[in-house]
């Protein structure tokens, strides 16, 4: 099979001794992999068969499916709607057009996109040309290592498959704004994928921001996840806030109405979403959109065990409120900025200094409504899922998450030395719960979950960039390979691949800030930033897998001794990063200013 935008071609080859049949099952839907009631459900549809002048059959299909069936009306009558087609020929070719709003236009796409005489090879070649022009040509990797090239460009491919641009085919409302669907989900993507999309596809990135704001205008809330034109599910916070703040502080303007964007963020921060679509896995509050546990956040300044995923939500609500602070500050809304900066520190209300694990004290812990702490093992998260206090990560892992308030966190952990020691143990084999990360040496750190994406780079905040490089490079080389089973876990719409791409480029973004942490590149590369601007990264050790430590760095020709840079240094107008690498750590950046900790009262260590 091969595809174009809105149309595709299938080629079937049947054995000589069998009947050539093709079944079109209109009522087929995706079931839930875990039996939680979050599957699709067939609602209604129709199928009509026509013949053209050449006796070719044209199937006209209209169907409606609810996504995450717990949200919408179900049809439990087990009806099957479809048709079976039998052919005398052994080789059968079909063309398929897809559109949400019009059968006639879907048929027109078939005729326009796949003209008479087109073959599978023709379509595949055209698709390859489109990928090269729109994605792959934006970064030129300067290495001849075929394995690294395969890993690099297959990761670029994997992180750009979603979301879906459905501008002009929204069945729910008419709008002049762009429309994107299949956002699965911002909880996975905001840490490293959306910052990379901004760099590689700035036009599409701006359109996605505008689309989220327009969804708020018409649906009431921006999505954290969205598919089949429906918001849901929200694992933790309202992470569209993080994405908008990241765009705002990096001066993304274009056609974005930032006044409406901020209003959409305030809706998340101030108005609890109604729990109209009760999730059987977490009945306490809405996880369709917004912040379901907001009543506690506003009244108690923490999230109590009354709500599922209470600590996850609290940690993420803090980051979300920091995002509002960033935008409010930029808009000169002084009172709002002060309010949200203060609220961004509320993760501290979950800090229990009395809890100990592996000789380290102090972790973010669940609290009851009366303020008392739950007796919780920092190395256990129960089921680590929807009804639990922590979603997909251990208390130990979530404790490292408040990156906007890192100086405070380091103080809470006992200072720089203890902070480094705790990070070291995080990556040490056989320190994690038995069986949880057995494929990765039973470490506390879990490379399959986005919660800990930034953790290997946190040594930067203690002045040990060399340890960040050592740890992050080791994780990348162990857990990512080209070919099948090359990712440590679910791609999560390209989130995993984006983490690797940043590692290979020698940088890592801090979402919601203009900060990028400096690692070490695997090889040189040139990134097309659009509008004639480029970022050129060079290294004297291109392709050397052991020479990973920075000896010196020049940014735009100037000596650089900080282990971080800002957006305006190399991205806003383009720039150069020239790395001198060697096999042993040096004292580079030890006397440089540490990365910002903008929510902390104490800014430096």
Secondary structure, DSSP 8 states (H G I E B T S, - for coil): -EEETTEEEEEEE--TTS-EEEEEETT-----SSSSS-S-EEEEEEEEEEE-TT--EEEEEEEEEESSGGGS----S----EEEEEESSSEEEEEEE--SS-HHHHHHHHHHHS-TT--HHHHHHHHHHHHHHHTGGGEEEE---HHHHHHHHHHHHHTTS-SEE-TT--SS---SS--EE-B--HHHHTTTHHHHHHHH-HHHHHHHHHHHHHHHHHHSS--SSEETTEE---SSS-THHHHHHHHHHTT--TT--HHHHHHHHHHHHH------S-BTTBTTS--SSS-TTHHHHHHTSS-BTTSTTHHHHHHHHHHHHHHHHHHHHHTT-HHHHHHHHHHTTGGGGGEEEEEEETTEEEEE--B-TTS-B----TT--TT-STTSSSSSS-HHHHTT--GGGHHHHHHHTTSHHHHHHHHHHHTSTT-S-TTTSGGGTS-SS-TTSGGGTTGGGGGGGGT-HHHHHHHHHHHHHHH--SSTT-SSS--TTTHHHHHHHHHHHTEEE-TTSSEEEE---SSEEEEEEETTEEEEEEETTTT-SS--EEEEEEETTEE---SEEEHHHHTSS-EEEEEEEESS---TTTTS-----TT-SS---
